[in-house]
Amino acid sequence: MLQSFAVEISQIFTTNEEIQSKASKAIIAYSYAFVLDSMQVLQSGVIKGIGLQEKAQKIALVCYFAISLPAAYVIGVKYGFGVVGLWQGYSLGLLVLNYCYLRLILDSDM
């Protein structure tokens, strides 16, 4: 939904076409992070329900601080992708986190 209306959403906030273009690209990048974050929240609830929060907390720390932050910095700042790169780096960390959470759930004996 966000991807379909990215330009229209950006037009709500500005009439400058250059800013609209950048904002719509950032909205599209955010939409991937939004889906991945929603999946992570659902899996987190399952993990809490089966009592594996301690393991999940350690996994989340690694994914956020060792993957998301460096990836966001490298993609957004070093490679010059700006805000879009920051969202892409965050999405990369969320992708790894979702995979790890899924493995944790599937490998549990519950």
N, C-alpha and C positions, 0 to 999 in steps of 0.2 A: 504494500500500500504506500509506504513512504517513497519507494523507488518510482512508483507511477506518478506521484505528484511532487517530486523533488523541486522542479522548476516553479510550480505554482506556490509551494510553501515558501520558497525563497523570495518570491515576488510580494508576499505579504509584508516582508520586513524591509525591502529596499527596491528602488527603481533603477539602481545602477546595474547595468547588464553584466559587467565584469564580476561584481560581487555576487550577483545571482548565479552566475556560472560556477564560481567557487563554492558557494553555499550549497548548490544542488549536488555537486560532487561530494561534498562533506556529508550531506544527508544520505546519499547512496551508500557511502562507506559506513556511516553510522547504522544503517539498516541491517547490515550483516552482523555487526557487533550486538545489536538489539536482539536478533534471533538467537545468537549463540549465548548471550547472557540469560535469556529466558530459559533456554534448555538447561543451563547450569543451575539456575534457581530450582527448577523442577527436580533435577538429579540430586541437588543438595537436600531437598526435602526427603527423598527416598533414603539417602545416606543417613540422615538424622534418625529416620524411622528404624533403620536396622542397626543403629548404634555405632556407626563408624566415623563419627564426627572428628575424632582426633586425627585419624589418618587423612581425612579429607582436608582438614585445616592445614596440615603440612604440605599436601599437594597444592592447595590453593596458594600458599605463600610462595612456593617455588614458581608456579605458573605466572603469578602476578609480578613478582619482583625479579625473577631471573629470566623470564621470557617476555612478558608484556612490556615492561618498562624499557629494557634495552632495545627490543624490536621497535617500539614506538619511537624511541630516540633516533635510532639508525635510519628507519624509513622516513620519519617525519622531518628530522633535522639534517642528518648527514646527507641523505639522498635528495633532500629538498622537496618532499611531497607535502610538507606542511600539515595542516589539520587532517587531511585525508590519510597521510602516513601515520599520524598518531592513532587514528581509529583502526587502521590496518594492523598496526602493532598490537593494539589491544585485542583485536579480533584473533590474531595469531595465538596469543596467550589463552584466550577463551577456547579456541579450537583444541589446543593441547589439554586444557583443563577438562573440557567435555569428554575427550577421549579417556583421560585418566579416571574421571568419575565413572564413566561407563564400565571400564575395566574393573574398578573397585566394586561396583554393584554386581556385575556378572560373576566375579570371582568370589563373592561372599557366599557363605553357606546358608543364607536365609532363603 
